[in-house]
Amino acid sequence: MGSPTIEPALARPASSQQQLIQEEYTVPGICTIRLLKKNPSFDGVDPYFFEHGIAGGTAFMVWEASWTLIDLLKLPHWRERVQGASVVELGSGCGLVGLVAASLGAHVLLTDLPSIVDSILTRNLHLNTHHSSSSSCTADADPPTRAPSPDAPDTPDASSTPAPESESPPQPQAQQQQQQQQQQQQRVWGDSVPVGRGTAAVVELDWDADAAAQLEAASPPPPTHLPPPTQPASPRPAPMQPQQARTTPRPHGARPSHAEEQPAAAQPRNPQACSAARGDPEGKKVDLILAVDTVWLRSLLPRFTHTVASILRLQAPGACQCLLAFADRAQEGMGGEPVHSGGGRCFSTRGDVFAAIQAEGCSVEVISEGRLTQDVDKLPVVVARIWRG
């Protein structure tokens, strides 16, 4: 993999009494990300250890495997896939990888435990809301995108004169633009803010709870404005739901029945997200899942792989995939010497990870591997692609 592509550009002097420090990380040609992270010089009692345990306490550090995954996202193939995509990052921690993906043009949902969301992840999102959008970017990249407002009405082109509704249906170009807007809206998460060329939002996500319900809560509400009619205007009443459809025409001047007078408002709060929970292809779209070192402990494996599989099942087969970067802490070092005595009992091996993924009915393959350059043991690091065929 070579040297890391993320270079600390600024590190504020920190005393041993500070629990968190702020640093800037520059991804050349893409963005500069500001992060709050754990102060390695802090010599007091770590309050996060008692609240989160060993696994949660590591959320306040930047994993070196993040650099491996960002190296991959910079490649033309993945960079193109990320632009405009709906992305979920599991176990975001400081949020570095997700914020870089947003800077590349993705619509990212950063997720983690509730206390981590409150103590560091939301703060890091706010640090980068305006900063990364003005950071250095490649000259040939697309202009920044912004989260469309679900309540904003469609603004017609002032140079065009729309035909009256009674004369002709909307033109194919207008229908195509409307469809593209709807598809784009499905990929933007609720409460998103602009980050670089994309958007990002933060939400709590519990790996022990239903992933579909949690993603539904993070989805934007449906638009309140009505789309333009697709049929010419007619004095006839609008079609009703199948269960209420009339079989005979109503006599002229007759009062509509009580059932016909009922408003069709008994709809779910978010029909797109609810349909996603049912596996409906018209529901919330998730194009890509990102994760870094979320499987380093064996105890994390079942919950993580089940969460990934649950999200993949919400999408059509092959429509969504997960990129997982992790260091193999139970393997041997560069010289063949054992690394981390007893690692096979508490640390996950590559075989453990792949077996847990396949047990969930998903496929997995290694698409990149190397060695951690800053780790004293030079541990192997892999990026695996997970999908449901």
C-alpha positions in Angstrom: 0.0 0.0 0.0 2.9 2.4 0.6 2.9 5.4 2.8 -0.3 6.8 4.2 -2.0 9.4 2.0 -3.3 11.3 5.1 -0.8 13.8 6.4 -1.4 15.6 9.7 -1.2 19.2 8.7 -1.8 20.8 12.0 -1.6 19.5 15.6 -2.5 21.9 18.4 -0.1 21.7 21.4 -1.8 19.6 24.0 -1.1 19.3 27.7 -1.3 16.0 29.6 -4.6 17.2 31.1 -6.5 17.4 27.8 -8.6 14.4 27.0 -9.2 15.4 23.4 -7.0 17.3 20.9 -7.8 18.8 17.4 -5.8 17.9 14.4 -6.0 18.6 10.7 -5.5 15.7 8.2 -4.9 16.6 4.5 -5.8 14.1 1.8 -3.8 15.5 -1.2 -5.9 16.8 -4.0 -9.2 16.0 -2.2 -9.7 17.8 1.2 -8.5 18.8 4.6 -10.4 17.3 7.5 -10.4 18.6 11.0 -10.8 16.0 13.8 -11.1 15.9 17.5 -9.3 12.7 18.7 -8.0 11.2 21.8 -4.9 12.9 23.3 -2.1 10.3 23.4 -0.4 12.3 26.1 -3.4 12.4 28.4 -2.2 11.0 31.8 -5.5 11.1 33.7 -8.2 8.5 34.1 -9.8 7.8 30.8 -13.6 8.3 31.3 -14.4 6.8 27.9 -12.9 3.4 28.9 -15.5 2.9 31.7 -18.4 4.1 29.6 -17.6 2.2 26.3 -15.2 -0.6 27.3 -12.2 -1.7 25.2 -14.1 -1.7 21.9 -15.9 1.6 22.3 -12.9 3.4 23.8 -10.9 2.9 20.6 -13.5 5.1 18.7 -11.5 8.2 19.8 -8.4 7.3 17.8 -7.7 7.3 14.1 -7.1 3.7 12.9 -4.2 3.4 10.5 -6.3 1.1 8.3 -8.3 4.2 7.5 -5.5 5.3 5.2 -5.7 2.0 3.3 -9.4 2.4 2.7 -9.0 6.1 1.6 -6.2 5.1 -0.8 -8.7 2.7 -2.4 -11.5 5.4 -2.6 -9.1 7.7 -4.4 -8.8 5.3 -7.3 -10.8 6.3 -10.4 -13.2 3.3 -10.2 -14.2 3.8 -6.6 -14.1 7.6 -6.8 -16.7 7.5 -9.6 -18.9 5.0 -7.6 -18.8 7.2 -4.5 -19.8 10.5 -6.2 -23.5 11.0 -5.5 -23.9 7.6 -3.7 -25.7 7.0 -0.5 -23.2 5.7 2.0 -23.4 4.3 5.5 -20.3 4.2 7.7 -20.5 1.7 10.5 -18.5 2.4 13.7 -17.4 5.8 12.4 -15.6 6.8 15.6 -13.9 10.1 14.7 -15.5 10.0 11.3 -12.4 10.4 9.1 -13.3 7.9 6.3 -16.9 9.0 6.1 -16.0 12.7 6.0 -13.4 12.0 3.2 -16.1 10.1 1.3 -18.5 13.1 1.6 -15.7 15.4 0.4 -15.5 13.1 -2.7 -19.3 13.7 -3.3 -21.0 11.0 -1.4 -24.1 11.4 0.9 -22.8 9.8 4.0 -24.5 8.7 7.2 -22.0 8.5 10.0 -23.0 6.0 12.7 -21.8 4.8 16.1 -22.8 4.3 19.7 -25.0 7.0 21.3 -22.3 8.4 23.7 -19.7 8.4 20.9 -22.1 10.3 18.6 -22.6 12.9 21.3 -19.0 13.2 22.6 -17.0 13.3 19.4 -18.7 12.3 16.1 -21.3 15.1 15.9 -18.6 17.7 16.9 -16.3 16.5 14.1 -19.1 16.8 11.6 -19.7 20.4 12.6 -16.0 21.1 12.4 -16.0 20.1 8.7 -19.4 21.4 7.6 -17.9 24.5 5.9 -14.2 23.8 6.2 -13.8 20.9 3.8 -16.1 22.5 1.3 -13.5 25.2 0.8 -10.5 22.9 1.0 -8.2 22.1 -1.9 -9.8 19.8 -4.5 -8.9 18.7 -8.0 -9.7 21.2 -10.7 -11.6 18.8 -12.9 -13.9 17.5 -10.2 -17.6 18.2 -10.1 -18.9 21.3 -8.2 -20.1 20.9 -4.6 -23.5 19.4 -4.2 -26.0 20.4 -1.5 -28.7 18.4 0.2 -32.0 19.2 -1.5 -34.7 20.4 0.8 -37.7 17.9 0.8 -40.1 20.8 1.4 -38.7 23.2 -1.3 -41.1 23.4 -4.4 -39.7 22.7 -7.8 -38.5 25.9 -9.4 -39.4 26.1 -13.1 -36.9 27.5 -15.6 -37.6 31.2 -16.2 -36.6 30.8 -19.9 -39.3 28.2 -20.6 -43.1 28.7 -20.8 -44.9 25.7 -19.4 -47.9 24.5 -21.3 -51.3 24.7 -19.5 -52.2 21.5 -17.7 -55.3 21.1 -19.8 -53.4 21.1 -23.1 -50.7 18.5 -22.8 -48.9 16.3 -20.3 -45.3 17.2 -19.1 -42.6 16.8 -21.6 -40.2 13.8 -21.3 -37.3 16.1 -20.3 -39.3 17.5 -17.4 -40.3 14.0 -16.3 -36.7 12.9 -16.5 -35.5 15.8 -14.3 -38.2 15.0 -11.8 -37.2 11.4 -11.6 -33.5 12.4 -11.2 -34.5 14.7 -8.3 -36.4 12.0 -6.6 -33.6 9.5 -7.0 -31.1 12.1 -5.6 -33.4 12.8 -2.7 -33.5 9.1 -1.8 -29.8 9.2 -1.4 -29.6 12.2 1.0 -30.0 11.5 4.7 -32.2 13.5 7.0 -30.6 16.5 8.7 -27.6 16.3 6.3 -25.2 19.2 6.0 -22.8 20.1 3.2 -19.3 18.6 3.5 -17.0 19.1 0.5 -18.8 18.0 -2.7 -21.3 15.9 -0.8 -23.3 15.8 2.4 -23.1 14.1 5.8 -25.4 13.4 8.7 -24.9 11.6 12.1 -27.1 9.1 13.7 -26.9 6.5 16.5 -26.9 3.0 15.3 -27.1 0.0 17.6 -25.8 -3.3 16.1 -28.0 -5.2 18.4 -31.2 -3.5 17.1 -33.1 -3.7 13.8 -31.0 -1.9 11.2 -34.0 -1.2 8.9 -35.9 0.7 11.6 -32.8 2.7 12.5 -32.2 3.7 8.8 -35.8 4.6 8.5 -35.4 7.1 11.3 -32.4 8.6 9.6 -34.2 9.0 6.2 -35.6 12.3 5.2 -39.4 12.9 5.4 -41.3 12.6 2.1 -41.8 15.8 0.1 -44.8 17.9 1.0 -45.4 19.3 -2.5 -47.2 17.4 -5.1 -45.4 16.4 -8.3 -46.8 17.8 -11.6 -49.6 15.7 -13.0 -48.8 13.1 -15.5 -52.2 13.1 -17.2 -54.1 15.9 -18.9 -56.5 17.8 -16.6 -60.0 16.3 -16.6 -63.2 17.1 -14.7 -63.4 13.4 -13.8 -62.5 12.6 -10.1 -59.0 11.4 -9.4 -58.5 7.6 -9.2 -58.9 6.1 -5.8 -57.1 3.4 -4.0 -57.9 -0.1 -5.4 -59.9 -1.1 -2.3 -62.0 2.0 -2.8 -62.4 2.0 -6.6 -65.9 2.6 -7.9 -67.5 0.0 -10.0 -70.3 2.2 -11.3 -70.3 5.9 -12.2 -71.9 8.2 -9.6 -75.1 9.9 -10.9 -74.8 13.6 -11.7 -75.2 15.7 -8.5 -75.1 12.7 -6.2 -73.2 13.2 -2.9 -70.0 11.0 -2.6 -70.1 8.2 -0.1 -68.5 8.4 3.3 -65.6 6.2 2.2 -64.9 8.4 -0.8 -64.8 11.5 1.5 -62.1 10.0 3.7 -58.6 11.6 3.1 -55.9 9.3 1.9 -53.7 10.4 4.7 -53.2 7.1 6.5 -49.8 6.7 5.1 -46.6 5.9 7.0 -44.4 8.8 8.1 -41.8 7.9 5.6 -43.1 5.7 2.8 -39.7 5.5 1.1 -38.0 4.2 4.3 -40.8 1.9 5.3 -40.8 0.3 1.9 -37.0 -0.2 2.3 -37.7 -2.1 5.5 -39.9 -4.4 3.4 -37.2 -4.9 0.8 -39.1 -2.7 -1.7 -36.8 -1.5 -4.4 -38.6 1.9 -4.3 -37.4 2.4 -0.7 -34.3 4.1 0.8 -31.3 3.4 -1.4 -27.9 2.5 0.2 -25.2 2.1 -2.4 -22.2 1.5 -0.2 -21.2 0.6 3.4 -17.8 1.6 4.8 -16.1 0.2 7.9 -12.6 0.4 9.4 -11.3 -2.0 12.0 -14.8 -2.8 13.3 -14.0 -6.5 13.6 -10.7 -6.4 15.5 -12.2 -8.2 18.5 -13.9 -11.6 18.0 -16.8 -10.5 20.2 -17.7 -7.8 17.7 -17.9 -10.1 14.7 -21.4 -11.5 15.0 -23.1 -8.2 15.6 -21.1 -6.4 12.9 -21.7 -9.0 10.2 -25.3 -9.3 11.0 -25.8 -5.5 10.7 -24.0 -5.5 7.4 -26.1 -8.4 6.1 -29.3 -6.7 7.3 -28.5 -3.5 5.3 -27.5 -5.5 2.2 -30.9 -7.4 2.4 -32.7 -4.1 2.2 -31.4 -3.6 -1.3 -31.7 -5.5 -4.5 -29.1 -8.2 -4.9 -25.8 -6.7 -6.0 -27.0 -3.1 -5.7 -25.1 -2.5 -2.5 -21.7 -3.6 -1.2 -19.5 -3.1 1.9 -15.9 -2.1 1.9 -14.3 -3.3 5.2 -10.7 -2.5 6.0 -9.1 -4.2 9.0 -5.7 -5.2 10.3 -5.1 -8.9 10.9 -3.9 -8.8 14.5 -3.8 -12.5 15.1 -1.3 -13.1 12.2 2.5 -13.0 12.1 4.7 -10.0 11.7 7.0 -9.1 8.9 9.7 -11.4 10.1 7.4 -14.3 10.8 7.4 -13.8 14.5 4.1 -14.2 16.4 2.1 -11.0 17.0 0.0 -10.5 20.1 0.4 -13.6 22.2 -3.0 -15.3 22.5 -4.4 -13.2 19.6 -6.3 -16.2 18.2 -8.4 -16.2 21.4 -9.5 -12.5 21.4 -8.5 -10.9 18.1 -10.2 -11.8 14.9 -8.3 -13.5 12.1 -9.0 -13.0 8.4 -10.5 -16.5 8.5 -12.8 -15.6 11.4 -14.0 -12.5 9.5 -14.7 -14.3 6.3 -16.5 -17.2 8.0 -18.8 -14.8 9.9 -19.6 -13.0 6.7 -20.4 -16.2 4.8 -22.5 -17.4 7.7 -24.8 -14.5 7.0 -25.3 -15.6 3.4 -23.0 -13.0 1.9 -20.0 -13.2 -0.4 -16.6 -11.7 0.4 -13.3 -11.2 -1.5 -10.1 -9.4 -0.8 -9.6 -6.4 -3.2 -6.5 -4.8 -1.6 -3.9 -5.8 1.0 -0.7 -4.6 2.4 1.0 -3.8 5.8 0.5 -1.1 8.3 3.4 1.3 7.9 3.3 3.1 11.2 2.6 0.0 13.4 5.6 -1.4 15.2 4.5 -4.9 14.2 3.8 -4.0 10.6 0.6 -5.9 10.8 -1.2 -7.2 7.6 -4.1 -5.0 6.5 -6.8 -6.0 4.0 -9.7 -4.4 2.3 -12.5 -6.8 1.7 -15.6 -6.4 -0.5 -18.8 -7.8 0.9 -22.0 -8.3 -1.2 -25.2 -10.3 -1.4 -25.6 -12.1 -4.7 
